[in-house]
Amino acid sequence: MSPPELTSRNWLGKAAAGAILGYVLALGISGLCYWALGAAGQGLSTRAQFTMWLISPIWCLILSFCFLFRSGLRAWAVLSLCCAPVWLALYATGALS
């Protein structure tokens, strides 16, 4: 059986999922790195700056790879399922307070 063909159909749904949920996911991953590096309360330290600048490359990667999904609906579903554990982990660690 051959793999499904990648097409440019439904590119708006895929791009919207990558832009919106990609940003939410990148922000959550950056927040986890901020917590893991112990940068809380350090203001403009190198660690805090690193986690701030980490958002852009992660967001760009997600936005680039979102076009590999078969449909816009699948992109929204998978990225939503990826965002949930990241933000639950942020909540569980107390990093959101």
Contacts in CASP RR format, 6 or more apart in sequence:
PFRMAT RR
TARGET T0000
AUTHOR 0000-0000-0000
METHOD contacts of the structure
MODEL  1
MSPPELTSRNWLGKAAAGAILGYVLALGISGLCYWALGAAGQGLSTRAQF
TMWLISPIWCLILSFCFLFRSGLRAWAVLSLCCAPVWLALYATGALS
4 70 0 8 1.000
6 67 0 8 1.000
6 68 0 8 1.000
9 71 0 8 1.000
10 71 0 8 1.000
10 72 0 8 1.000
11 67 0 8 1.000
13 72 0 8 1.000
13 75 0 8 1.000
13 76 0 8 1.000
14 66 0 8 1.000
14 67 0 8 1.000
14 69 0 8 1.000
14 71 0 8 1.000
14 72 0 8 1.000
14 75 0 8 1.000
15 63 0 8 1.000
15 66 0 8 1.000
15 67 0 8 1.000
17 66 0 8 1.000
17 69 0 8 1.000
17 72 0 8 1.000
17 75 0 8 1.000
17 76 0 8 1.000
17 79 0 8 1.000
18 62 0 8 1.000
18 63 0 8 1.000
18 66 0 8 1.000
18 75 0 8 1.000
18 79 0 8 1.000
19 63 0 8 1.000
21 62 0 8 1.000
21 76 0 8 1.000
21 79 0 8 1.000
21 80 0 8 1.000
21 82 0 8 1.000
21 83 0 8 1.000
22 59 0 8 1.000
22 62 0 8 1.000
22 63 0 8 1.000
22 66 0 8 1.000
22 79 0 8 1.000
22 83 0 8 1.000
23 55 0 8 1.000
23 59 0 8 1.000
24 83 0 8 1.000
24 87 0 8 1.000
25 58 0 8 1.000
25 62 0 8 1.000
25 79 0 8 1.000
25 82 0 8 1.000
25 83 0 8 1.000
25 86 0 8 1.000
26 54 0 8 1.000
26 55 0 8 1.000
26 56 0 8 1.000
26 58 0 8 1.000
26 59 0 8 1.000
26 62 0 8 1.000
27 55 0 8 1.000
28 83 0 8 1.000
28 86 0 8 1.000
28 87 0 8 1.000
28 90 0 8 1.000
29 54 0 8 1.000
29 58 0 8 1.000
29 86 0 8 1.000
30 51 0 8 1.000
30 52 0 8 1.000
30 54 0 8 1.000
30 55 0 8 1.000
30 58 0 8 1.000
31 51 0 8 1.000
31 90 0 8 1.000
31 95 0 8 1.000
32 86 0 8 1.000
32 89 0 8 1.000
32 90 0 8 1.000
32 93 0 8 1.000
32 95 0 8 1.000
33 50 0 8 1.000
33 51 0 8 1.000
33 54 0 8 1.000
34 40 0 8 1.000
34 47 0 8 1.000
34 48 0 8 1.000
34 51 0 8 1.000
34 95 0 8 1.000
35 90 0 8 1.000
35 93 0 8 1.000
35 94 0 8 1.000
35 95 0 8 1.000
37 47 0 8 1.000
37 50 0 8 1.000
37 51 0 8 1.000
38 47 0 8 1.000
39 45 0 8 1.000
39 47 0 8 1.000
39 48 0 8 1.000
39 50 0 8 1.000
39 51 0 8 1.000
40 95 0 8 1.000
41 48 0 8 1.000
42 48 0 8 1.000
62 79 0 8 1.000
66 75 0 8 1.000
66 79 0 8 1.000
69 75 0 8 1.000
69 78 0 8 1.000
90 96 0 8 1.000
END
